[in-house]
Amino acid sequence: MSVIAVSSYAVSIKSSSIFHSKPFKWSLFLQQSNSALHFRRNPSFSSLKASDNGFVVVEDDLHALLEILPQDLHENLCNEPKRSQLLEVILDLGRLPEARYLGECGGQYLRSTEVSMQELEEAQNAVGEFGGDNRAGIEGTLHRISAIRSRKGLIVGLTCRVGRAVSGHIDMVRDLLQYRESILFLGRPGVGKTTVMREIARALADELHKRVVIVDTSNEIGGDGDVPHAAIGGARRMQVPEPSMQHKVMIEAIENHMPEVIIVDEIGTEAEALACRSIAERGVMLIGTAHGERLENIIKNHTLCDLTERSVDMLLHGKRPLVEVRKRDDQFKVVIERWKAYDGDGI
Ligand SMILES: Nc1ncnc2c1ncn2[C@@H]1O[C@H](COP(=O)(O)OP(=O)(O)OP(=O)(O)O)[C@@H](O)[C@H]1O
């Protein structure tokens, strides 16, 4: 029995850990932080293929997100030198608008006057309809707009997250895709799980020629609109009428569309965990994400614990799993180290 762990996922994500447990049902990828600083951005990038020199390329279609913002914020951000690291723009009624950046850059107020109700309404009108999860998108893009509502249902806050198509950074995990085992990405919100899954969907469909179906609950993987974004390549995308239906659509995908791989973001409920089990029992590879920073979080989470029974048991019985740590060196090459995990390893 071997367990492979990869830490410091400096592909797109600095200091993150990837756990791969070959004999287990799930491989676990733990992502701890995300840094665009590891990318060498190619400004003239227009296709979704990795560049020949192996560098990662990022496409963010930022102008489409900036267009929904009040005009002065739009102009500020267009001239902002850090805009390639922009993560989110926060618009809260009666407060100063704020931009948050990836990595160490932190947040910054965008002007000295508060956000008005009219500005919020204009932003709402510029995006698609909000779903049951209070999320909306901009057609043809990967951006995600999440709403905060008052008790009366009025939108009083918006979190506008930049969606990016990142290509060329999954060489660190590409070999794992060939084992046909299910994979669970585990990480805090915002560390880049969805972004990685998007590229994995494309690589599995276009390079490994698998029949891939994405169950896209908030249209976050394939973007807003009925035609999915080119970032998912030939993978097919099933939309979900409302978040509580996610588990049903997962099963429908299996029963109607004969996938070899199912990709689903944010597995959290018991019904979804059961759907995962059912998918695995039918011999279909499942790639999913869940919130949590360490394997310990899974152990404490009754629902998710069920998905990783054997790996969790091993840790609970005090056995030290053999882990594999993967990181990038200065030359951007993947370096692999193996050792037996200790408590302090952040597993
Ligand atoms: N490699 C990358 N380079 C630049 N930006 C990135 C990269 N990976 C992710 N991002 C950006 O980081 C933000 C968060 O990414 P993403 O939505 O994939 O995270 P997540 O872990 O799925 O978050 P959540 O759990 O909240 O859905 C997005 O704005 C995304 O564009």
The ligand as an SDF file (V2000), in Angstrom:
LIG
                    3D

 31 33  0  0  0  0  0  0  0  0999 V2000
   -2.9280   29.7120  -11.2650 N   0  0  0  0  0  0  0  0  0  0  0  0
   -3.6060   30.8240  -11.0690 C   0  0  0  0  0  0  0  0  0  0  0  0
   -3.1430   32.0090  -11.4980 N   0  0  0  0  0  0  0  0  0  0  0  0
   -3.8340   33.1270  -11.3100 C   0  0  0  0  0  0  0  0  0  0  0  0
   -5.0080   33.1690  -10.6680 N   0  0  0  0  0  0  0  0  0  0  0  0
   -5.4880   32.0230  -10.2120 C   0  0  0  0  0  0  0  0  0  0  0  0
   -4.8210   30.7900  -10.3800 C   0  0  0  0  0  0  0  0  0  0  0  0
   -5.5550   29.8040   -9.7960 N   0  0  0  0  0  0  0  0  0  0  0  0
   -6.6370   30.4260   -9.3060 C   0  0  0  0  0  0  0  0  0  0  0  0
   -6.5970   31.7450   -9.5500 N   0  0  0  0  0  0  0  0  0  0  0  0
   -7.5840   32.7520   -9.1600 C   0  0  0  0  0  0  0  0  0  0  0  0
   -7.8490   32.5860   -7.7720 O   0  0  0  0  0  0  0  0  0  0  0  0
   -9.2280   32.7980   -7.5130 C   0  0  0  0  0  0  0  0  0  0  0  0
   -9.7860   31.5730   -6.8030 C   0  0  0  0  0  0  0  0  0  0  0  0
   -9.6900   30.4650   -7.6770 O   0  0  0  0  0  0  0  0  0  0  0  0
  -10.7940   29.3060   -7.6610 P   0  0  0  0  0  0  0  0  0  0  0  0
  -12.1580   29.8640   -7.8500 O   0  0  0  0  0  0  0  0  0  0  0  0
  -10.3200   28.2680   -8.6140 O   0  0  0  0  0  0  0  0  0  0  0  0
  -10.6330   28.8130   -6.1540 O   0  0  0  0  0  0  0  0  0  0  0  0
  -11.4260   27.7140   -5.3510 P   0  0  0  0  0  0  0  0  0  0  0  0
  -10.4440   27.0460   -4.4650 O   0  0  0  0  0  0  0  0  0  0  0  0
  -12.1920   26.8400   -6.2860 O   0  0  0  0  0  0  0  0  0  0  0  0
  -12.4120   28.6210   -4.5160 O   0  0  0  0  0  0  0  0  0  0  0  0
  -13.8270   28.2200   -3.8600 P   0  0  0  0  0  0  0  0  0  0  0  0
  -13.5710   27.0360   -2.9990 O   0  0  0  0  0  0  0  0  0  0  0  0
  -14.1990   29.4620   -3.1080 O   0  0  0  0  0  0  0  0  0  0  0  0
  -14.7530   27.9540   -5.0150 O   0  0  0  0  0  0  0  0  0  0  0  0
   -9.8870   33.0960   -8.8390 C   0  0  0  0  0  0  0  0  0  0  0  0
   -9.9760   34.4920   -8.9820 O   0  0  0  0  0  0  0  0  0  0  0  0
   -8.9170   32.5300   -9.8410 C   0  0  0  0  0  0  0  0  0  0  0  0
   -9.0030   33.2350  -11.0650 O   0  0  0  0  0  0  0  0  0  0  0  0
  1  2  1  0
  2  3  1  0
  2  7  2  0
  3  4  2  0
  4  5  1  0
  5  6  2  0
  6  7  1  0
  6 10  1  0
  7  8  1  0
  8  9  2  0
  9 10  1  0
 10 11  1  0
 11 12  1  0
 11 30  1  0
 12 13  1  0
 13 14  1  0
 13 28  1  0
 14 15  1  0
 15 16  1  0
 16 17  2  0
 16 18  1  0
 16 19  1  0
 19 20  1  0
 20 21  2  0
 20 22  1  0
 20 23  1  0
 23 24  1  0
 24 25  2  0
 24 26  1  0
 24 27  1  0
 28 29  1  0
 28 30  1  0
 30 31  1  0
M  END
$$$$
